[in-house]
Amino acid sequence: MSFFIIPGDIFSYDLKPNEIAVFTFLCSCADNKTFDCFPSVKKIAKACSMGQSTVRAVIHTLQEKGLIKIKSQYKPIPDSDKRRQ
């Protein structure tokens, strides 16, 4: 069994059950020092038993409420590599 940290004031944000589920799952995936986590929408949806479009909407809501920050993992392909394709 593993344990993870959830902020104590989470219940003061007036979150819906699906928002609490996604936030809790993100906390369970987070690095203990940096609090970074990068699970896919598909993985979150499966773990929280909800559709991917619902997960995207919940993530957007959590970001709007200031509970999470979204970092893009997209890395542009350099022009030299594009020519080889």
N, C-alpha and C positions, 0 to 999 in steps of 0.2 A: 504494500500500500504506500502511495506517495502523498505528500502534502504540498499545498501551494498557498500563496498569500492572496487574499482578496481585501481591498480597502474597506475599512469599517464603515465608512460613510456611504457605501454603495446604495443603501436603502433610502438615502435622502434625495436621490436623483429621480424618484418617481418613475422607475423603469418598469416596462411591461415584462411578463415572464420570459418571452423569447429574447428580449434584450439582456436580461439577467443570465440566461442560459449561454448566449454567445459570449458575453463578457467573462463569465466564469470559465468557459472553455479556453478563451484567449489567455486568461490568467494561468490556467493549468499548463499551457504551452510555453509560457514566457520564461526567458532566461532569468535566473534568480538575481543576477547582478545588474544587467542592463534593462531588464523587463521587455526586451525585444522578442517578438515571435512572428513567424511567417507561415502559418498554416494556410493551405489553399481554401478557397471558398467551398470546394467539394468536400474537403476533410471536415470543415466546420459544420457543413450541412449534415453530413453523415453522423457526426458525433452528437449534434443537437437535435437530430430527427426533424429537420425542416428542409424546405426546398432551397435551392441555391439563390433564387431571386429574393426570397425572404431574408437569407443571410446577408446579401448585398445591401438590402434596405436597412437591416439592423445595424450593420457596420457603419453605414452612412449616418444613422441616428446617433450611434455611440460617439462618432467623430464630432457631430454637431454639438453634442452635450459636453464635449471636452474630455471624455473618458479615455479615448484612444487617439493616437496619431497614426495616419497611414503613410507608410514609406514605400515608394515604388521600388520594385526590384528590377525594373526594366533597364537594360543596359543597351544603348544604341550600338548598332553594328558600324564599325569604322568604314569609311568610304572605300578603302582598299579591299575590304572583305566583301563588300556589296558587288564589286566588279567581278569577283570570281563566281558568283552564283548564276 
